[in-house]
Amino acid sequence: MFSKDVLIIKMKTIAILIMCFFSSFELFPQELNYTNNRLAVSFDGNSEPDAAYKWPTGDPDDWGALVASCAIIAKLGLQDILVHCSYNNFIDAPPGPDEENQLKISADGAIELWGFDESIFFDVTTQLKESKAQLAAEMGKSTADDPLYYIHAGLSEFIYQVVEKVIAEGNIEALNHVYLLSHSKFNENEIRRDYHRTWDDIRKLCDNRIKYKKIKDQNDKENPNNLWNSGKDFSVWYWMRDHPDRTIKWMYSRLKAHSGKVADISDCGMFYYLLVGDDNGNPQKFRDFIEGGIN
């Protein structure tokens, strides 16, 4: 009887240890082991008000964050590793005229000034089919020797639809070699329509094949000198405004364009982490990184 009781206790202990192991796995997700592999990103935002959503105007922070992210890539001379960049990825948000499409203005400027491949940039509101097909193809060809790293800079519904397409095309195993980097609970969980899906839904869809890492939130608007959102204080970014490189001056104009007059480029912190190795960037570090300019 004693032996049986001991056995039961041991079995319960093992079960608890297993549960703790998987809980720890969620808290401390896989390291990314990034070595200048293929890189993809999808930003949110929308250029026209979305009357069917509680916040119609979308996210103006990406107007500057797209540019700052491209600046980090271009400074390192790694334009060729960016294989997909979509924006306005709020599914079902209406398209707007090009002259008022702030993310298109940012994307077009980065393409022209820093030599990015125009063919890998997509406005999801006008190119949903094309953007899904192109990113699904990049995910679908991923291997252990050629993984894809995806920066989660927008809501999850677009990526859910892309992963759905990868699976429908018979490439589900390729998702074992796709890595997703996030910093935002909002981007992972917010939905703009009741039928939209979240990051947790993506995980279930791919049976946890996509590798996931979440770094700390890159916003700290109460402390202008820390991280990538200085709130209403633009002075910590004046070095961009006064920089001799005209492309850096232009980057400041895209930061300044924020409709809420907030100096927020927080999503670029994920690029800084992945490419520079630092999840605690700030205006001074970015200034030191940019140094003499990009061109």
Contacts in CASP RR format, 6 or more apart in sequence:
PFRMAT RR
TARGET T0000
AUTHOR 0000-0000-0000
METHOD contacts of the structure
MODEL  1
MFSKDVLIIKMKTIAILIMCFFSSFELFPQELNYTNNRLAVSFDGNSEPD
AAYKWPTGDPDDWGALVASCAIIAKLGLQDILVHCSYNNFIDAPPGPDEE
NQLKISADGAIELWGFDESIFFDVTTQLKESKAQLAAEMGKSTADDPLYY
IHAGLSEFIYQVVEKVIAEGNIEALNHVYLLSHSKFNENEIRRDYHRTWD
DIRKLCDNRIKYKKIKDQNDKENPNNLWNSGKDFSVWYWMRDHPDRTIKW
MYSRLKAHSGKVADISDCGMFYYLLVGDDNGNPQKFRDFIEGGIN
29 211 0 8 1.000
29 212 0 8 1.000
29 213 0 8 1.000
29 214 0 8 1.000
30 179 0 8 1.000
30 211 0 8 1.000
30 212 0 8 1.000
30 213 0 8 1.000
31 213 0 8 1.000
32 149 0 8 1.000
32 179 0 8 1.000
32 181 0 8 1.000
32 211 0 8 1.000
32 213 0 8 1.000
32 274 0 8 1.000
34 149 0 8 1.000
34 179 0 8 1.000
34 274 0 8 1.000
34 275 0 8 1.000
36 78 0 8 1.000
36 81 0 8 1.000
37 81 0 8 1.000
37 146 0 8 1.000
37 147 0 8 1.000
37 148 0 8 1.000
37 149 0 8 1.000
38 81 0 8 1.000
38 83 0 8 1.000
38 138 0 8 1.000
38 142 0 8 1.000
38 146 0 8 1.000
38 147 0 8 1.000
38 148 0 8 1.000
38 149 0 8 1.000
39 73 0 8 1.000
39 78 0 8 1.000
39 81 0 8 1.000
39 82 0 8 1.000
39 83 0 8 1.000
39 148 0 8 1.000
39 149 0 8 1.000
39 151 0 8 1.000
39 274 0 8 1.000
40 82 0 8 1.000
40 83 0 8 1.000
40 84 0 8 1.000
40 85 0 8 1.000
40 135 0 8 1.000
40 138 0 8 1.000
40 139 0 8 1.000
40 148 0 8 1.000
40 149 0 8 1.000
40 150 0 8 1.000
40 151 0 8 1.000
41 69 0 8 1.000
41 82 0 8 1.000
41 84 0 8 1.000
41 85 0 8 1.000
41 86 0 8 1.000
41 150 0 8 1.000
41 151 0 8 1.000
41 153 0 8 1.000
41 271 0 8 1.000
42 84 0 8 1.000
42 85 0 8 1.000
42 86 0 8 1.000
42 87 0 8 1.000
42 89 0 8 1.000
42 124 0 8 1.000
42 131 0 8 1.000
42 135 0 8 1.000
42 150 0 8 1.000
42 151 0 8 1.000
42 152 0 8 1.000
42 153 0 8 1.000
42 154 0 8 1.000
42 158 0 8 1.000
42 159 0 8 1.000
43 62 0 8 1.000
43 65 0 8 1.000
43 66 0 8 1.000
43 85 0 8 1.000
43 86 0 8 1.000
43 87 0 8 1.000
43 88 0 8 1.000
43 89 0 8 1.000
43 103 0 8 1.000
43 153 0 8 1.000
43 154 0 8 1.000
43 267 0 8 1.000
44 58 0 8 1.000
44 59 0 8 1.000
44 62 0 8 1.000
44 87 0 8 1.000
44 88 0 8 1.000
44 89 0 8 1.000
44 90 0 8 1.000
44 153 0 8 1.000
44 154 0 8 1.000
44 155 0 8 1.000
44 187 0 8 1.000
45 58 0 8 1.000
45 59 0 8 1.000
45 60 0 8 1.000
45 62 0 8 1.000
45 87 0 8 1.000
45 88 0 8 1.000
45 89 0 8 1.000
45 90 0 8 1.000
45 93 0 8 1.000
45 103 0 8 1.000
45 154 0 8 1.000
46 57 0 8 1.000
46 58 0 8 1.000
46 88 0 8 1.000
46 90 0 8 1.000
46 93 0 8 1.000
46 94 0 8 1.000
46 125 0 8 1.000
47 88 0 8 1.000
47 95 0 8 1.000
47 96 0 8 1.000
47 97 0 8 1.000
47 100 0 8 1.000
47 101 0 8 1.000
47 102 0 8 1.000
47 103 0 8 1.000
47 104 0 8 1.000
47 125 0 8 1.000
48 93 0 8 1.000
48 94 0 8 1.000
48 95 0 8 1.000
48 96 0 8 1.000
48 100 0 8 1.000
48 125 0 8 1.000
49 56 0 8 1.000
49 57 0 8 1.000
49 94 0 8 1.000
50 56 0 8 1.000
50 57 0 8 1.000
50 58 0 8 1.000
50 90 0 8 1.000
50 92 0 8 1.000
50 93 0 8 1.000
50 94 0 8 1.000
50 192 0 8 1.000
52 92 0 8 1.000
52 192 0 8 1.000
52 193 0 8 1.000
53 90 0 8 1.000
53 93 0 8 1.000
53 192 0 8 1.000
53 193 0 8 1.000
57 259 0 8 1.000
58 90 0 8 1.000
58 93 0 8 1.000
59 154 0 8 1.000
60 102 0 8 1.000
60 257 0 8 1.000
60 258 0 8 1.000
60 259 0 8 1.000
60 260 0 8 1.000
60 262 0 8 1.000
61 229 0 8 1.000
61 258 0 8 1.000
61 262 0 8 1.000
61 264 0 8 1.000
61 265 0 8 1.000
61 266 0 8 1.000
61 267 0 8 1.000
62 87 0 8 1.000
62 103 0 8 1.000
62 106 0 8 1.000
62 153 0 8 1.000
62 154 0 8 1.000
62 267 0 8 1.000
63 102 0 8 1.000
63 103 0 8 1.000
63 105 0 8 1.000
63 106 0 8 1.000
63 254 0 8 1.000
63 257 0 8 1.000
63 258 0 8 1.000
64 106 0 8 1.000
64 251 0 8 1.000
64 254 0 8 1.000
64 255 0 8 1.000
64 257 0 8 1.000
64 258 0 8 1.000
64 265 0 8 1.000
64 268 0 8 1.000
65 153 0 8 1.000
65 228 0 8 1.000
65 264 0 8 1.000
65 265 0 8 1.000
65 266 0 8 1.000
65 267 0 8 1.000
65 268 0 8 1.000
66 85 0 8 1.000
66 87 0 8 1.000
66 103 0 8 1.000
66 106 0 8 1.000
66 107 0 8 1.000
66 110 0 8 1.000
66 254 0 8 1.000
66 267 0 8 1.000
67 106 0 8 1.000
67 109 0 8 1.000
67 110 0 8 1.000
67 250 0 8 1.000
67 251 0 8 1.000
67 254 0 8 1.000
67 255 0 8 1.000
67 265 0 8 1.000
68 228 0 8 1.000
68 251 0 8 1.000
68 255 0 8 1.000
68 265 0 8 1.000
68 268 0 8 1.000
68 271 0 8 1.000
68 286 0 8 1.000
69 151 0 8 1.000
69 153 0 8 1.000
69 267 0 8 1.000
69 268 0 8 1.000
69 269 0 8 1.000
69 270 0 8 1.000
69 271 0 8 1.000
70 82 0 8 1.000
70 85 0 8 1.000
70 110 0 8 1.000
70 114 0 8 1.000
70 116 0 8 1.000
71 110 0 8 1.000
71 114 0 8 1.000
71 247 0 8 1.000
71 248 0 8 1.000
71 251 0 8 1.000
71 268 0 8 1.000
71 290 0 8 1.000
71 294 0 8 1.000
72 268 0 8 1.000
72 271 0 8 1.000
72 272 0 8 1.000
72 275 0 8 1.000
72 276 0 8 1.000
72 289 0 8 1.000
73 79 0 8 1.000
73 81 0 8 1.000
73 82 0 8 1.000
73 114 0 8 1.000
73 116 0 8 1.000
73 271 0 8 1.000
73 275 0 8 1.000
74 110 0 8 1.000
74 114 0 8 1.000
74 115 0 8 1.000
74 116 0 8 1.000
74 294 0 8 1.000
75 289 0 8 1.000
75 290 0 8 1.000
75 293 0 8 1.000
75 294 0 8 1.000
76 275 0 8 1.000
78 275 0 8 1.000
79 114 0 8 1.000
79 115 0 8 1.000
79 116 0 8 1.000
79 117 0 8 1.000
80 117 0 8 1.000
82 116 0 8 1.000
82 117 0 8 1.000
82 120 0 8 1.000
83 120 0 8 1.000
83 138 0 8 1.000
83 148 0 8 1.000
84 120 0 8 1.000
84 122 0 8 1.000
84 131 0 8 1.000
84 134 0 8 1.000
84 135 0 8 1.000
84 138 0 8 1.000
85 107 0 8 1.000
85 116 0 8 1.000
85 120 0 8 1.000
85 121 0 8 1.000
85 122 0 8 1.000
86 121 0 8 1.000
86 122 0 8 1.000
86 123 0 8 1.000
86 124 0 8 1.000
86 127 0 8 1.000
86 131 0 8 1.000
86 135 0 8 1.000
86 158 0 8 1.000
87 103 0 8 1.000
87 104 0 8 1.000
87 106 0 8 1.000
87 107 0 8 1.000
87 121 0 8 1.000
87 122 0 8 1.000
87 123 0 8 1.000
87 124 0 8 1.000
88 95 0 8 1.000
88 101 0 8 1.000
88 103 0 8 1.000
88 104 0 8 1.000
88 123 0 8 1.000
88 124 0 8 1.000
88 125 0 8 1.000
89 124 0 8 1.000
89 131 0 8 1.000
89 154 0 8 1.000
89 155 0 8 1.000
89 158 0 8 1.000
90 124 0 8 1.000
90 125 0 8 1.000
90 155 0 8 1.000
90 192 0 8 1.000
91 124 0 8 1.000
91 128 0 8 1.000
91 155 0 8 1.000
91 157 0 8 1.000
91 158 0 8 1.000
91 161 0 8 1.000
91 192 0 8 1.000
91 193 0 8 1.000
91 196 0 8 1.000
92 192 0 8 1.000
92 193 0 8 1.000
93 125 0 8 1.000
93 192 0 8 1.000
94 125 0 8 1.000
95 101 0 8 1.000
95 123 0 8 1.000
95 125 0 8 1.000
95 126 0 8 1.000
96 125 0 8 1.000
98 104 0 8 1.000
101 123 0 8 1.000
102 257 0 8 1.000
103 123 0 8 1.000
104 123 0 8 1.000
105 254 0 8 1.000
106 254 0 8 1.000
107 121 0 8 1.000
107 123 0 8 1.000
109 250 0 8 1.000
110 116 0 8 1.000
111 117 0 8 1.000
111 118 0 8 1.000
111 121 0 8 1.000
113 247 0 8 1.000
113 250 0 8 1.000
113 295 0 8 1.000
114 247 0 8 1.000
114 294 0 8 1.000
114 295 0 8 1.000
120 134 0 8 1.000
122 130 0 8 1.000
122 131 0 8 1.000
122 134 0 8 1.000
123 131 0 8 1.000
124 131 0 8 1.000
124 158 0 8 1.000
131 158 0 8 1.000
132 158 0 8 1.000
132 161 0 8 1.000
132 162 0 8 1.000
132 165 0 8 1.000
133 165 0 8 1.000
135 162 0 8 1.000
136 162 0 8 1.000
136 163 0 8 1.000
136 165 0 8 1.000
136 166 0 8 1.000
136 169 0 8 1.000
136 171 0 8 1.000
138 148 0 8 1.000
139 148 0 8 1.000
139 150 0 8 1.000
139 162 0 8 1.000
139 163 0 8 1.000
139 166 0 8 1.000
139 171 0 8 1.000
139 174 0 8 1.000
139 175 0 8 1.000
139 178 0 8 1.000
140 166 0 8 1.000
140 169 0 8 1.000
140 171 0 8 1.000
140 174 0 8 1.000
140 175 0 8 1.000
141 171 0 8 1.000
141 174 0 8 1.000
142 148 0 8 1.000
142 174 0 8 1.000
142 175 0 8 1.000
142 176 0 8 1.000
142 177 0 8 1.000
142 178 0 8 1.000
143 174 0 8 1.000
143 177 0 8 1.000
144 177 0 8 1.000
146 177 0 8 1.000
147 177 0 8 1.000
147 178 0 8 1.000
147 179 0 8 1.000
148 177 0 8 1.000
148 178 0 8 1.000
148 179 0 8 1.000
149 178 0 8 1.000
149 179 0 8 1.000
149 181 0 8 1.000
149 274 0 8 1.000
150 159 0 8 1.000
150 178 0 8 1.000
150 179 0 8 1.000
150 180 0 8 1.000
150 181 0 8 1.000
151 181 0 8 1.000
151 267 0 8 1.000
151 270 0 8 1.000
151 271 0 8 1.000
151 274 0 8 1.000
152 159 0 8 1.000
152 180 0 8 1.000
152 181 0 8 1.000
152 182 0 8 1.000
152 184 0 8 1.000
152 187 0 8 1.000
152 188 0 8 1.000
152 199 0 8 1.000
152 270 0 8 1.000
153 187 0 8 1.000
153 267 0 8 1.000
153 270 0 8 1.000
154 184 0 8 1.000
154 187 0 8 1.000
154 267 0 8 1.000
155 187 0 8 1.000
155 190 0 8 1.000
155 191 0 8 1.000
155 192 0 8 1.000
155 196 0 8 1.000
156 187 0 8 1.000
156 188 0 8 1.000
156 189 0 8 1.000
156 191 0 8 1.000
156 196 0 8 1.000
156 197 0 8 1.000
156 198 0 8 1.000
156 199 0 8 1.000
156 201 0 8 1.000
156 202 0 8 1.000
157 191 0 8 1.000
157 192 0 8 1.000
157 193 0 8 1.000
157 196 0 8 1.000
157 197 0 8 1.000
159 180 0 8 1.000
159 202 0 8 1.000
160 196 0 8 1.000
160 197 0 8 1.000
160 201 0 8 1.000
160 202 0 8 1.000
160 205 0 8 1.000
163 175 0 8 1.000
163 202 0 8 1.000
163 205 0 8 1.000
163 206 0 8 1.000
163 210 0 8 1.000
164 205 0 8 1.000
166 172 0 8 1.000
166 174 0 8 1.000
166 175 0 8 1.000
167 175 0 8 1.000
167 205 0 8 1.000
167 206 0 8 1.000
172 206 0 8 1.000
172 207 0 8 1.000
172 209 0 8 1.000
173 209 0 8 1.000
175 206 0 8 1.000
175 209 0 8 1.000
175 210 0 8 1.000
176 209 0 8 1.000
176 211 0 8 1.000
178 209 0 8 1.000
178 210 0 8 1.000
178 211 0 8 1.000
179 210 0 8 1.000
179 211 0 8 1.000
179 212 0 8 1.000
179 213 0 8 1.000
180 199 0 8 1.000
180 210 0 8 1.000
180 211 0 8 1.000
180 212 0 8 1.000
180 213 0 8 1.000
181 213 0 8 1.000
181 214 0 8 1.000
181 215 0 8 1.000
181 270 0 8 1.000
181 273 0 8 1.000
181 274 0 8 1.000
182 188 0 8 1.000
182 199 0 8 1.000
182 212 0 8 1.000
182 213 0 8 1.000
182 214 0 8 1.000
182 215 0 8 1.000
182 270 0 8 1.000
183 214 0 8 1.000
183 215 0 8 1.000
183 216 0 8 1.000
183 217 0 8 1.000
183 218 0 8 1.000
183 266 0 8 1.000
183 267 0 8 1.000
183 269 0 8 1.000
183 270 0 8 1.000
184 217 0 8 1.000
184 266 0 8 1.000
184 267 0 8 1.000
185 217 0 8 1.000
187 199 0 8 1.000
188 198 0 8 1.000
188 199 0 8 1.000
188 200 0 8 1.000
189 198 0 8 1.000
189 199 0 8 1.000
189 200 0 8 1.000
190 198 0 8 1.000
191 197 0 8 1.000
191 198 0 8 1.000
197 205 0 8 1.000
202 210 0 8 1.000
203 210 0 8 1.000
203 212 0 8 1.000
215 270 0 8 1.000
215 273 0 8 1.000
215 279 0 8 1.000
216 279 0 8 1.000
216 280 0 8 1.000
217 266 0 8 1.000
218 227 0 8 1.000
218 228 0 8 1.000
218 229 0 8 1.000
218 266 0 8 1.000
218 267 0 8 1.000
218 268 0 8 1.000
218 269 0 8 1.000
218 270 0 8 1.000
218 279 0 8 1.000
218 281 0 8 1.000
219 227 0 8 1.000
219 228 0 8 1.000
219 229 0 8 1.000
219 264 0 8 1.000
219 266 0 8 1.000
220 226 0 8 1.000
220 227 0 8 1.000
220 229 0 8 1.000
221 229 0 8 1.000
221 230 0 8 1.000
221 231 0 8 1.000
221 262 0 8 1.000
221 264 0 8 1.000
224 230 0 8 1.000
224 231 0 8 1.000
224 233 0 8 1.000
224 235 0 8 1.000
224 236 0 8 1.000
224 263 0 8 1.000
224 283 0 8 1.000
225 236 0 8 1.000
225 282 0 8 1.000
225 283 0 8 1.000
225 284 0 8 1.000
226 280 0 8 1.000
226 281 0 8 1.000
226 282 0 8 1.000
227 266 0 8 1.000
227 269 0 8 1.000
227 280 0 8 1.000
227 281 0 8 1.000
227 282 0 8 1.000
228 264 0 8 1.000
228 265 0 8 1.000
228 266 0 8 1.000
228 267 0 8 1.000
228 268 0 8 1.000
228 269 0 8 1.000
228 272 0 8 1.000
228 281 0 8 1.000
228 282 0 8 1.000
229 262 0 8 1.000
229 263 0 8 1.000
229 264 0 8 1.000
229 265 0 8 1.000
229 266 0 8 1.000
230 236 0 8 1.000
230 237 0 8 1.000
230 263 0 8 1.000
230 264 0 8 1.000
230 283 0 8 1.000
231 262 0 8 1.000
231 263 0 8 1.000
231 264 0 8 1.000
232 261 0 8 1.000
232 262 0 8 1.000
232 263 0 8 1.000
233 263 0 8 1.000
234 255 0 8 1.000
234 256 0 8 1.000
234 263 0 8 1.000
236 263 0 8 1.000
236 283 0 8 1.000
236 284 0 8 1.000
237 252 0 8 1.000
237 255 0 8 1.000
237 263 0 8 1.000
237 283 0 8 1.000
238 252 0 8 1.000
239 283 0 8 1.000
239 287 0 8 1.000
240 248 0 8 1.000
240 249 0 8 1.000
240 251 0 8 1.000
240 252 0 8 1.000
240 255 0 8 1.000
241 249 0 8 1.000
241 252 0 8 1.000
243 249 0 8 1.000
243 252 0 8 1.000
243 290 0 8 1.000
243 292 0 8 1.000
243 293 0 8 1.000
244 292 0 8 1.000
244 293 0 8 1.000
245 290 0 8 1.000
245 292 0 8 1.000
245 293 0 8 1.000
245 294 0 8 1.000
245 295 0 8 1.000
247 293 0 8 1.000
247 294 0 8 1.000
247 295 0 8 1.000
248 290 0 8 1.000
248 293 0 8 1.000
248 294 0 8 1.000
255 263 0 8 1.000
255 265 0 8 1.000
258 264 0 8 1.000
269 279 0 8 1.000
269 281 0 8 1.000
272 278 0 8 1.000
272 279 0 8 1.000
272 281 0 8 1.000
272 285 0 8 1.000
272 286 0 8 1.000
272 289 0 8 1.000
273 279 0 8 1.000
276 289 0 8 1.000
278 285 0 8 1.000
END
